[in-house]
Amino acid sequence: MNILGIVMKIKEKMNDPVFAKRFKKSSQVVTSIPGLQQEVMRILQISDEKQRDAAIAKLPKEAKEAVMDIISLLNS
């Protein structure tokens, strides 16, 4: 999925209060770590699940949990 598609999907789902709360919490973790925001956008664009999992595995523990939560939110 391209960046514009990701942004549009997030905007659409932000109407759901449960999604908005979880997304905000996870995105705060992502924005608190320098450079992680760009890395997350890169990871979200990876279509091959094995490559995406390998990229996520390289992240720090807290960031990994936040990224996995964001991905699960977007896929739900």
N, C-alpha and C positions, 0 to 999 in steps of 0.2 A: 504494500500500500504506500502511496506517495504521501508526502508531508501534508499537502492540502487535503487529501482524503482523511488523514488522521485527525486534522484540526476540525474538519466538518463533522466527523463522527463524534468527537468530544463535545462540540457545541450542541449537537442534537441530543446527546445523552445527559447533558448538564441540567435538563429539565427534571430529571429524576433526582429527588433529594438524597436518596441513599447513594447513588452513583456520585453525585456532586461531593458529598462528605468524604467518601473513600478516596476519590480522585484528588481532592484538595490535600488531604493528609499525605498521600503518596507523592504528589507533586511538590509539596514543601520539602520533603526529604531530598528529592531530585535537585531542586533549585538551591538547596543549602550546600551542596558539594560542587565546587568549581569544575566546570567542563562536563559535568555529568548530563546536563540537559541535552547537549549536542550528541553525546554518546547514546542516550536513550532514543532520540529521534532516529539515529543511524540504526540502532537495534530494531526498532519498530518497523523499519523498511525492509528488513531481511525476511525473505519469504521462505527460505529453507530452514526448517525447524531445528535441524542439527547445528547449523551455523549460528542461529539465534541463541540456542542454548549454550553454545561455546562462548559466545560474546557475553552473555549474562553471567556465566560462571567466573569470568575474569573480574567482575565488579566486586567492590567491598560488600560485606554481608548486609548491612542496612540498605545499601543502594539496590542490591539484588532483590531483596524482599519488596521494595517499593516498585521496582521495574516489573517484577512478576505480578504484583497487584494491578498495576496499570494495564498490563497485557491482558490479564483475566477480565478486567472491567471492559476493555474495548472488544473483547471476543464474546462477551455475554449478551 
